[in-house]
């Protein structure tokens, strides 16, 4: 039953202390005053209900609910991401490998495409592929055909620089003939093999290697064994190095061999020789070290000294890992 249709309560009988509508200290008669001079709930029909609605002095009508003004949703002007000199959004998406032109148009119409963080549903929008960013279902896609993303399996003895003054084998010997200026994502010392990402996307390269973005790197190390039982806990809790404390994100033993063991170390730190120094600090010097993963990208079966282009899904996964 609604509040408007209820019958007002009848005043209670006087003479029972503490039972009048005004609470303790009431006069116990209709029309009396409660504590602090407030009208007792039995003083007038319609004034009861224990103060659940507004009180109107002298009114004999049930209290009416206060009518609030109608709340209208706040409207913010849409951001215009259209560039009249750009290329149609669906055409760029199709060229980036998202799908056919018709599939891309459907994705736009369904509101699953964002340009510079704003949902676009119009099919006539044109954008600049080099200055604007596009996300499909929350995953960024690469529209700039000049961007290069490579995975390289660095051999032991190769220096992670584009040029070495001492004449040692460097990355220049592998990518020096390319037109793009490539950045390497992090470093691997000369005695470490494994996955190295190369790109001319400077923003992505910075985020992937900066510890604050928490992108994990996975290493497989062959160390002197046997491995002590508390090594994993010590590494997870953190060890003190000369340049400050450091701890791994995870640690596990892969295999045991006479006098040595193979372990997996995962961390987001990027300090020089950090894996070697950590393992030596807990009494297990590194004999061999290979980086197998950088974020979502795996070395897999890429042969030593070879490189390959990352596919569209891998590039999107890297953007997501770097929060781009």
C-alpha positions, 0 to 999 in steps of 0.5 A: 500500500502506498504512503498516500493511501494509508489512513492516518493513525489515531492518537494513543490514549493518554496516561501511559508515560513514554508512549505518546508520539513525542517520545519520553517527556510527552504530555500524553494527550492529543495536541500535546508537546513532546520533548523539545517542544515538538508536536506529539505524533498523536496531536493531529491526524496525518502528522504521524509515521515517526517523521518519515516525511516532511511535517506541516504545522496545522495540516490535517492532510497526509504529508506529500512526498517532495517532488525532486526535479527530473534529473537529465543525463549530462551531455558532453559534446562529442569529440570530433576525430575526423580528419578531412585529409585522412583515410577512411577508418574502415579502409585502414582497419582492413589494411591492418589485417582486422578483417574485410572492409565489410567486417570493419564497417560492422565493427564500427557500426556496433560501437566496437572501435575507438579512435583516440579513446573515443567510440566511433560509429560513423562510417565516413570518418577519416583519420591520420594513421600516423598520428591517431590511435585505434582500438578494436574491442580494447586492443590497439591495432597498428595502422602505420605501415612504416612501423616495424616489430621484430623478434630476434634470437640473439646468439652468444657473443653478439653485443646488444648495440647498433655499433661496437667501437671494438669491432665485435659482432653487434646488432648492426651486423643483422639489421644494419642494412635496414632503412628504419632506425630500430630500438632494441627493447632492453639489453642482453649481455654478450654471454646471454642468448635469446629473445630481443625485440627490435622496433622503430616504435620508440614509445612502445620500446620505452614502456616495455623495458621500464619497470614501472609498467611491469612487463615481465621477462622470462629467463631460463638459466643453467646454474650450479646445483643442487638448488637449495630448498630456500632459494625460491623464497629468498629470491621472491622475498628479495635479495640485496645487490650493490645497487639496491634490493631486487626480487623476482616475480616467480621462480621454479626449478625445471630440471636437475642434473649432476652438479647443475640445475635448470631454473626459470626466473621471471621478473620485470626488472631491467638492471644490468646483469640482474639475473646473473647477480641475483642467482650468484647472490643466493649461491648459484652462479649462472653457467648459461642464460637464455631469455625466452619471453618478453611480455606476451612474445615467446622465443618458441622455435625461432632459430639462433641468429634468425629474426621474424616479424611479429604478427598483428595479434602479437603487436596488439598484445604488446600494446596491451601489455604496455598499456597503450 
